[in-house]
Amino acid sequence: MSNLHVDTLVVGGGIAGMQAALDLADQGYQVALVEKEASIGGKMIALSKVFPTLDCCSCITTPKMSAVAHHENITLLTYCEVDSIHENGGGFTARVTKKPRYVDEGACTGCRQCEYACPIDLPSAFDMNLGAVRAIRVPFSTAVPQKAFLDIENCILCGKCEKVCPVDCIDFTQEAQLFEIEAKAIVLATGFALTPTDAKQEYGAGRLRNVVDALTVERLLAPTGPYGHVLRPSDGKEPESIAYVQCAGSRDKTLGVEYCSRICCMYAIKQAMLLSGALPLADITIYYMDIRTFGKGYEQFYQNARAMGIEFVKGKVAKIHQDEAQNPVVRVELIDDGSRVVERQHDLVVLSVGMLPGFDPQPVYRIGTASEDGFVNIPEPNLAPCRTDRPGIFVTGAAAGPMDIVDSIVMAGAAAAETAAYLHSQTAPVRHERELVHA
């Protein structure tokens, strides 16, 4: 693959990275968008609905993905990882590794015949291992680009995919390719990771099959989910009693996550409301220490949930174990009831896990990170919330700290504006040849 020369390199293809890339591209700047997964869309494309409007996540994200893929000023590079970045005098040089798909992207039509022919079934990471996928596959139904990739680690080299491919695009000999991107500016949109569900051993996640994290419930609620219904993992039963445990991965010194992740209260309330619609007879309880409704319309959203009959219990959950029928039993201290300790049985328990930094840019990009939380350091968060401590490198979305989708999109616009101002101060943008001819 040949080297690229662009105005801006955007690292990360989630909602923040896509929005920043589109805002810059619409201004005429040449943008390279690098995403380590086989499709753009980030975590948002896996969600069911957004709070507080309950709009469809896929309906919002998919048009953005398509716009990125078809924009004339954006070069989309999926299944690629940025290995290092260094200054080159006039900007930055990024060394990038393109991982082998074992499929010719230019020839692949996304017909999925290879996927149908493949005999190997694997747990679907996109569906939180609840569904199944083939060793060769298009990442998911709304993936962009709609190109197959082969999981070579689980391939048995039977050749069935190669035989049925109508355009002969299967290539078992592909190897990783190294190339460079020269850019005048960089936008980091590397997103976030979730607190591991088994981080708090006393909550039993990983050991108790009916104790899951919130992203698993998102996939159960999504129209493209693995089952089409909300079923608990152990036996496929529709749960009649569901409990949420708040702050299961945030505000906890023992986990090294002392900060509030901001989104947990709201996504738990959102899921509780959606579950009430999907399972009208189910009892839903949210165990919380504090409810934090920080955004526009969020407090009313919370009050609506209470009016719907969702039970909010102020208490500290000490432990979760299970009975003989694999029903989780929650041991909780009821704060509003004289700190009385009780045990309550539920069919399904959801842990409201928190947000962790998705990536540490220090070893690769030589950018300092905040000493306490690990997110990208912003020297002047009130004056310039997208500027890092290195000129020419900007940050957006959850790479800068915990935030919801609305704030991520707003911050992406701010990052694009900061980047455009920086580029304007340095040099004129790279233009297409046809634009130069007509100028």
Sequence and secondary structure as in RCSB ss.txt:
>XXXX:A:sequence
MSNLHVDTLVVGGGIAGMQAALDLADQGYQVALVEKEASIGGKMIALSKVFPTLDCCSCITTPKMSAVAHHENIT
LLTYCEVDSIHENGGGFTARVTKKPRYVDEGACTGCRQCEYACPIDLPSAFDMNLGAVRAIRVPFSTAVPQKAFL
DIENCILCGKCEKVCPVDCIDFTQEAQLFEIEAKAIVLATGFALTPTDAKQEYGAGRLRNVVDALTVERLLAPTG
PYGHVLRPSDGKEPESIAYVQCAGSRDKTLGVEYCSRICCMYAIKQAMLLSGALPLADITIYYMDIRTFGKGYEQ
FYQNARAMGIEFVKGKVAKIHQDEAQNPVVRVELIDDGSRVVERQHDLVVLSVGMLPGFDPQPVYRIGTASEDGF
VNIPEPNLAPCRTDRPGIFVTGAAAGPMDIVDSIVMAGAAAAETAAYLHSQTAPVRHERELVHA
>XXXX:A:secstr
   EEEEEEEE  SHHHHHHHHHHHHTT  EEEEESSSSS TTGGG SB TTT  BHHHHHHHHHHHHHH TTEE
EEESEEEEEEEE SSSEEEEEEE   SB TTT     HHHHH   EEE TTTTTSSEEESEE SSTT SS   EE
 GGG     HHHHH TT  B TT   EEEEEEEEEEEE   EEE  TTSSGGG BTTBTTEEEHHHHHHHHSTTS
SSSS   TTT    SEEEEETTSSSSBGGGTB S  SSHHHHHHHHHHHHHHHSTT EEEEEES     STTHHH
HHHHHHHTT EEEEEEEEEEEE TT  EEEEEEEGGGTTEEEEEE SEEEE   EEES   HHHH   B TTT S
B  S TTT TTB SSTTEEE GGGSS   HHHHHHHHHHHHHHHHHHHHHH      HHHHHH 
